[in-house]
Amino acid sequence: MPKIAIILGSTRPGRNGAAVAQWVFDIARRRTDAEYELVDIDDYRLPLLDEAVPPSLGQYAQPHTRTWAEKIASFDGYVFITPEYNHSTSGALKNAIDFLYAEWNNKAAGFVGYGSAGGTRAVEHLRLVMAELQVADVRAQVALSLFTDFENFSTFTPAEHQTEAVNTLLDQVVSWSTALATVRAA
């Protein structure tokens, strides 16, 4: 059974992403097709990238990098929960991704974005990053609008159709994660 991380990609105080990530996790854990875990990048307290050697060499010197690498390596796929800040993802999520390389390779990823434009521009940037990391990103994505899926831009109240969108996303992430197991084994 594949292991899928739901990665909360914001560290901002009062972040809307915590409610979004918990909602996605609650939907996911009712399923029986994978083992799901909520991973909050804030729990890892990663500083700005502080490894002298490029991540592609896998020579991690810092204890926080090794802990992060072990966690990320334990999964077969990922669902990134990302805010959209200035037409991109959060700096904290990009930094967390940039710490590692091989741990991401040959896995699948899906995206749940939120923001004034549904986080779609942040997701597009993440798709480019995932391609470089040899991560297969799935087509389905969830776009949550601050105008329609949040009350007063802060209380998360997703529209009913968004639950179906999450399940479609998870279907694809599980399918691709399973298919890529043979590539990882090779």
N, C-alpha and C positions, 0 to 999 in steps of 0.2 A: 504494500500500500504506500503510495507516495506521501512524502511529508511536504507540506506547503506552509511557508511563512507568510503571514500578513504583516507587512512592515509599515509601521507608523513613521512617516517621513517628516515629521515636524517636531521641533523642540521648543517652539515659541510658547511662552507662558500664556495660559488661557486658550490654547490652540483648539480650533474646531476639529482637528484631525483625530483627537482622542475619541470623540463620540462616533465619528465615521468609522474608525478602525474597530471599535467595539461592536458596532452594528454589523459590519462585514464579518467579523469573527463569530458573532451570534448566529448569523445565517449559515456560515460555513460549518460550524460544529453540529448543526442539525443534519448534516449530510453524512453519508457512510462511505464515500469514495476515496477519502484521503484523511490523513492526520493533519490537523491545522493547529498552528501556534501563532499567537500574537506576539510580535517582536517590536519593541519600542526602542528606536535608536537612542532616545534620551537616556535609557538605562545604561548605556555603554560609555557615556561621557567621553566620546572621542574628541580629542582636540583637533585643531586644523592639522591636516596631514603632516605627521612628524616622523615619517620613516625616510631614512636617507637613501635606501635602495628602492628602485621601482617595484611596485607590487607584482608585476609580471614575473619577477624572479623568485617570489615566495619566501624571501629571507626576512621575516618580520622580527624586528628587534624589540619592539615595545610590547609589554604585557597586554595592554588594552587591544592592540592589533591582533595578537594571538587569540585572545578571548573572542573577539568579533569574528575572526576567521573561522574558529571552531564552530561558532553558532551558525554562520552562513553556510559553511560546508555541509552541515547536517541536513540541509533541505534539498528537495528535488525541484522545487519551483517557488515562485514568489508572487505575492500580490502587493504592489506598492500603493500605499495611501499617500497621495501627495497634494499639498496645497499648490496654488499658483501664485507666485510672487514675481511681479515684473516680467510676465510672460514666460516664466520658467519655474522649475521645481525649487524647493528650498535649498539653500546653501548647505544646511545640515545633512540633508539626504544625499546630495551630490558628494559631499565630503565622505560620508559613510560608505558610499559605493566605491569611491576612489581609493580607499584603503586597501582593497583586495583585487585580485584578478582571477586566479584559477578556481577559487571557491564559487564563482558565479558561472563558470563555463558550462556549456551544454545542458542548460536548464531552461525552464520556461518562466515567463513573467506576464502578468496582467496588471492593469492599472485602474485605480479609482482616484479620480481627480476631483478637486473642489475649488471653487473660486467664482468670481463674477462671470466668467465664461466657461464654467464647469471644469476648470482645470485642464482644458484640452491642450493648451499651449505647453503647459508643464509636462503633460504626457508625451507630446511630440518630441520634446527635448530628451525625455527619458528613453524613448524608443531609439534614438541615435546612440545614446550611451550604451544601452543594452546590446546593440549590434556590435559595438567594439568589444564588448565582454563575452561575445559568443553566446548570448542569451536569446532564445527564440521568444519574441513577444507575440502575444495572441491578438487577434483582431478586435474582439469584444473589449469594450471598456465602459466604465461607469463615469458619467459626467454629472457632478452634483453642483447645482447653481446656488450661490449665496442668496439669490432672489427668490427662488421657488422651493428649495430644499432646506432652508434655514429660516427660522422666525427671527426677525430683527437682526439678521446676519450672524447670529451666534447660537441659537438653540436649534439643534439638528432635528428636523422633521421631514424625513425623506418622503417624496411622492411614492405612492403605492407601486408604480411601475418600476421603480428602482430596485426592488427586491428581485424581480425577474431578471433585470440586467446583471445583478451580482451573480445570480445562479448561472446565467449564460457564461459570464466571465470565468467562474470557477470550473464549469464544465470544460472549457477550452484549456485552462491552465492545467487541470488534472490530466486531460488527454495528452497534451504536449509533454508534460513532465514524465508521464508514463512512457511515451514513445522515445523520449530522449535517454531513458535509462540504458538502452543498448549502446548508445554513443558514449555515455559516461563509463560504461563497463569495458569498452574497447581500449 
